[in-house]
Amino acid sequence: MKYGFTTGSCAAAAAKAAAYMLLLGREKKKISIDTPKGIPYYADVEDISRSEHVVSCAVRKDAGDDPDVTHGALLYAKVTDRIPASLEVSSQKQQIFIDGGVGIGRVTKPGLDQPVGNAAINRVPRSMIEKEVKEICDLADFHGSLYVEISIPQGVELAKKTFNPRLGIEGGISVLGTTGIVEPMSSQALLDTIATELRMKRACGTTVLAISPGNYGQDFLQKTYGYDLERSVKCSNFIGDTIDMAAEIGFKQILLLGHIGKLIKVSGGIMNTHSREGDCRMELLAAAGIRQNVPANRLKELLTCVSTEAALKVLDSCGKRQPVMEDVMEHIMFYLNKRAAGRLEIRCITYSTEQGELAASPGAHQFLQYLTREMIEHAEEKND
């Protein structure tokens, strides 16, 4: 299946093209950027508008074979050397100011990637935009500051098809992406890929397996525990299916590591954690809070949170994070073991991006120590 490129990649490409035309004075019909994934993105530049101090242009979103609501939409970047008076410009350093225009949502609730009031352009896309624009500044020997405005004219309508209104992102869609690449979300294709990876690892003699829903979990494994993320399997949202396949292929033990935003759903028996399959994160956290005697006013706060990271701060404020996380882990393990049905052993660790490890099931760290020891022995064998 054909992969595509994120809104973050499109915004960075459009911004780079606009900066090029502004600072070098030449029209640019094609542009390329390097995505965080390491895959280059070659984009056609459309709807170019140029003046002495402002250049605007667009890149059309190509989501590949992924059924993305933004597929085909034009992402515009307007770049100018005239900085709005409301911004503080330093005379000592080059600055790239990034904001959202029409069709880009605004954050109205805490707990999301961007603070309240900011345009919903996430951290990785912001860094991509800044990197690409600074590259053009260096090329043009420009040492001043630039203002970049990203807009998506269709964004207001497209946002109605997303979870943005519920999350408190108003007025448009978000500019997202951690790798710059959109991987096709065909369920069967993903399941086939997971099964292939499981079989490869089993063929190497491995019987203990580390799995994680996504890139963040794999990164957390590596940064926190020193476990090589290449040796773990990314199961995407298919936690239940991955357990079934691992048992059928012959694995005896699994360590599941995932962000609380995903694994909280497992505490309610949800084994496909995609948002379209169900999103009751706050309700499940509140249920655990009730069992652990969280005050009623804090329970109400939990139900208004837009992210689990924000919900954890509410639990911290009343000293209940640890007992609630232990309660959640107990329920996660109940459903994981129910799905495994005695075919293999499962252990679990859940974490927060901001607060690190939140809870671990009994024996989880022993599983991790075994996996790490196995990884070291494998590396030593390769070096011999």
N, C-alpha and C positions, 0 to 999 in steps of 0.2 A: 504493500500500500504506500501511497505517496505521502510523505510528511509535508507540513506547511510551515509557516513562519508566524510568530506571535505578533500581537499588536505592538509589543515593545520593540520588536525588530523593525516593523514597518515605520514606527514613529522615529526610531533612530536613523533609519535610511533616509526618510523624508527630511529630517533635520540636517543631516550631513549634506544632502543635495542642496538645500536652501542656503546653508552656510557657505558652501562652495560658490554658488552663484553670486551671493552677496559680496564675499571677500575677494574673489578672483575675477568677477565680472564676466564670466562666460557661462553660457547656458549648459545645463547638464541634463541629458535625457536618460542616462542610465547611471546607477550608483551601486556600490557594493559595500557591505560591512562584514565584520567578523562577529558571529554570534558567540555567546558564552559557551555553547556546546562545541565550538570549534568548526562548525559548518558555515562556510561563507554564504551570504545572502546577496543575490544579484537582483536588483529591482528596477523596473521601468519607472521613470519620473513623469508624472502627469500634471495637468492643469497648472502650468507655471505662470506666476505673476511676479514681475520684477520692477523695482524702482530703485532710486539711489540708496535708500536706507532700509528698505524692507523687501524681502523675497519670500514668496509663499509657493509651496508646491505640495504634491500629494503622491502617496504610494498606495497601491491597491492591495488590500489584504488577501493573501492566498493561504487558506487553511489546509491545503492539500486534500486528503480524503477524510479529514475530520469534519463532522457536522457542526461547525462553529457558526454561531449567529452572525459573527462579524465578517464571514467569508464574502469577498467581493466589495466590501466597504472601502471608501477612500479615507486614508488617514493623512491629514494635512499637518505640515509644520510651517509656521511663520517665524522667520528669524530676522531680527533687527538689531542695529547697534544703538538704537535710541531706547535707553532703559527707562521704564516707568518711574516717575518721581517717588512713588511709594517704597521703592527698593533702595537699600543702602549699597552704594557702589564703593568698593575699595580702590584707592589709587595705587595700592601696593601689589595687587595681584590680579590675575585674570579671573573673571567669574563668568559662569554660564548659568543664567537664571532660567528655570523651567517651570511652566505653568500650563494649565489646561484652559481651552476655550470652549466653543460651542460643542455640545455632544460629549464632553468629558465630565464625568460625575464629580461631585464634591463630597468629601467625607463629613458626615454630620454626627457620627457617634464614635466614641473611643474604642480602641482595641483592634483597629485595622492596621494595615501596613503603613499608612500615612496618618499623621495627626489630624484632628478635627480642623476643618477649614481648608485643608490642602486639596488640590486636584487629585483625583484617584489615579495617579500615575505611580506605580509601585517602585520600590527601591532599585530593583535590577534594571527595569527600563530607563529609569532616571540616570543610572550610571552608564548605561549603553549610550544614551543620547549625549551625555556630557563627554564621554570618551570620543565619540565620532566627531562631534563638533570641535573639540579641542584639537583633534588631528588636522582638521581643515585650518584652524587658527595657526597651527605650527607651519603648515604648508604655505600659508599666505604671510607668515611672519607678522601676524596680528596679535597684539598684546593687550588689547582692551577687553571689554566685557560685551556679551551678547545676551539677548533675551529670546527665548524659544517658547513659542506657544503651540501646543498640540491640540488639534480639534478633529472631530469626526461628525460631520453634518448629520449623518443618519443615527448618531449615538443616542439621541433622546428617545427615538422610537425603538431602537434595538434594546435599550436598557429595560424596556417593559417585558422582554423575553428572558431576562436574567434574574438573579437573586439580588441585584443591587438595591432596589427599593427596600427590600426587607433588611438588608445589611446597613441601611442608613447612608447609602451613596446616592445622592440626588442629582438629577439633571443630565444624566448620561451614563455611559459605560466606563469601565476601568481599562487602563492600559497595563497589561499583565505580561507575565512570562519570566521564568527563571533560567531557561536554557536558550531562549530565542527561537526554539523549534516547537512546532505543534506536531505531536506524535498522533497518528490516526487512532481514533477511539473505537474502531470496530471491535466489539466484544469478542468475537470468535478469533480474530487475528491476534488480539492481546493474549487470550487464553492459550492459543497455539504457541505463541512466543514464550510464555511462562513455562508451558509444558516442555518445550525444547530445552530451555535453560535448566530445568529441573533434571531432565534426563542426562544432560551433559555432566552435571555435577555428580549425579549418582553413578555414572559410568566411571568417574574418577575415584570411586570408592568411598565417597562421602556418605555418611548416614545421619549426621547432625547438620541441620540447615538453618541459616539465618535468613529471614525474610522481612521485607519492609514495604509499605505501600508506595513510597516514592523517593525522589531525590533527597528530600530533607532528611528522611530517616536514614538513608545510606550515608549521607554526610555526617549525621550525628553519630552513627556507629564509628566512623573513622576518627572524627575529631575528639570524641569523648572517651572512647575505649580503645582506639588504635587498631580497630579491625578494618581490614582492607575491604572497602565497599564493593570492589570487583568480585569478591567472593560471596557476596550476599545476592539474593534474588529479589528483584522488584516485582511485587505482586499486584501493583496498582490498587484498584478498589476491590479486587476479587479475592478477599481473604478466605472465604469459605471454599471457593473452588480450588484455591491453591493448597489448602489443607487436604482436600480430597485427592488432588493429583499427587501431592507429595506422598500420601499414604499408599496410593496405588503403585507408585514408582519404586517404593521400598525404603523411604526415609523412616527412621525410628524416632527422631527427636527434632523439634522445631523451636527456634527462638524467634518470636515475632516482636519487632520493635517499631513503634509508630508514634506519631504526634497525637496528643490527646484529642485534637479536633477530629481525627479519623477514628481512633480507638474507642472514644466515648460511645460511638454508635454500636460497637460490638457489645458493649455492656447492656444493650437492649436487645441483643440477638440479631442485629442487622449485619449480615455477612457480606453484602455488597455495599460499600460505603460511599458510592457515588451519590451526589446530592439529589439526582433525579429519582433515586430509589427510596429516599427518605432522609429527612433532616430534622432530627429531634434532639440535637446536642444539648440545648439548654434545659429541655424537659428532663432528660436523663440525668444531667448534673443536679437539677433541682430535686429529683427523686432521691438521689444519693444524699443530698443535703438534708432532706426530711429525715431519712434514716439516721443521719448523724447529728440531728438536733441543731441544724443551722437556724438562726433566728428568722422569723417570718419576713421581716423587712429585707433581709439579705436574700432570701429566696426570691422575693419579687424582683430584686435587682438582677439576680441571675437570669431570670426569664426575659429581661430586656437587653441583655448583652448580645452583641453581634458576633463575638468571637470567643473561643474558649480561653484565649490569652487574657481577655478582659474579665471573664468569669473567674479565673484563678485569682485575680487581684481582689475581687469581691470576697472570695473565700479566705484570702490572706487577711483581709480587714477584720474578720471576726475569728481568726485563729483556727479555722476549720479546714484548711487546705489538705493537710496530711490525712486526717481521718476520712475525708470525702474521697481523696484519691485512692486510699486503701480499699474503701468500699467499692469504688468503681472497678478497681483491679480484680476484686473478688468476683464481681459480676461478669467482667470480661472473661475470666478464667472459666466460669461456669459454662458460658456459651462456647468458648473455644473447645473445652473438653467434650461438650455435648456434640459438637460437629466432628471432632476426632473420633468419637465413639470407640475409644480403646485401641485404635489402630496405630497410634503413635503418641508420644509425650509432647506436650506443648508448654513452653514457658513464655513469659511476656514482660516487656519493659515499655513504659510509656513516658513521654517527655514533653517539655514545653520549650519552644524556641528561646523564650526569655529566661526561664527558670531552670532549665536542665531537666535531669531525671526527676520524675514525679512519683512513680511507684514501680515496683518490680515484684513479680510473683515469686513464691518460694522456689529456689533452685535456678532462677534466671541468670544470676551472675555466675554460677557454676557452669551453666551451659556456655556462657560467653567466654569464660576462662578456657574451657575445652576448645572452643572454636578458635580462639586466639593462639593457643598452643599449637593446634593443628596447622594454622596459617604459618606460624614461624617454622615449624618442622618442614612444611612444604617448600618454603622459601630456601631453607638450608639445603634441602635435597636438590633444588634446581641449581644452586651455586656450586655444588660438589662436582 
